[in-house]
């Protein structure tokens, strides 16, 4: 396990460490992971409770935000084995903070990790106080390159940060939900600043953006009403949302993370919804000026393991497979811990269903 001493003290004071320029250069190509033909499977890991996940093709492993424990679990799906757990003093196992947002950076191979106060989700945005941290992690050296406290930049006026993307210049984008906002951190981790904040600022209880996906220079996000917006990441100072019309117009107001599977090269966007399933959208030319709605892959119901779960995210595993991340709460929590008693977490394979919709 990786334990990062005094992390919270550093970022609360608004101080960060940052990487040397050599560590920020675009790296070479990664190895090709073996095909993943496992089909639907179950991760057996006590109190895992995933909220989001991303595929690391450098190590051929899955990084999972273990929301209630406030840890990052590194899982090898080929060996069905948890290989390491990243813990953060002042965050992990506190119940006060969650870790949900995790992302692998295709330009550097680094990980970005978000910590978020539990209060913003427990109160539906009514309380967005507390430290919202963004952490850049080097999986090769198992060290933190830099960390920043987004609350210093927001002045505590908004929060609910839960998803991440990066651009080819090394900037990191973080989407907030209470209400919909986007922050941007520079490549060296020297500062994080508001990049998109609506004016006037809506109440924090108004659900806004909940997911991010990047395609070329386009940054895509889904709003609380299910509509997709496009931002140009070349805009250095301020992001401007542009509506992406969906035809036919099929919207859900219970959206969570969105995902552009690398296997489709940016032409497909998958929108996770808590109960309806995974919405499949396509932009044939990858411009995302408009989107085709192809259909929705329903959440599976063929096993009691799915009972009480919600579709909170989607991820690719290996070069060729797509999976739903199921989220669970399971109150009351186990005494003396900050999570429920569950050990079995289903990973339904929806690759064939997505492929059928794309052939329409």
Beta strands, then each sheet from edge to edge (+ up, - down):
strand 1: 2-3
strand 2: 41-44
strand 3: 50-56
strand 4: 61-66
strand 5: 71-76
strand 6: 81-87
strand 7: 97-104
strand 8: 111-117
strand 9: 133-138
strand 10: 143-149
strand 11: 159-166
strand 12: 172-178
strand 13: 181-185
strand 14: 192-197
strand 15: 212-215
strand 16: 218-222
strand 17: 228-232
strand 18: 242-247
strand 19: 255-259
strand 20: 268-273
strand 21: 278-282
strand 22: 290-297
strand 23: 310-317
strand 24: 321-327
strand 25: 344-347
sheet 1: 1+ 6+ 5- 4+ 3-
sheet 2: 2+ 25-
sheet 3: 7+ 8- 9+ 10-
sheet 4: 11+ 12- 13+ 14-
sheet 5: 15+ 16- 17+ 18- 22- 21+ 20- 19+
sheet 6: 23+ 24-
end
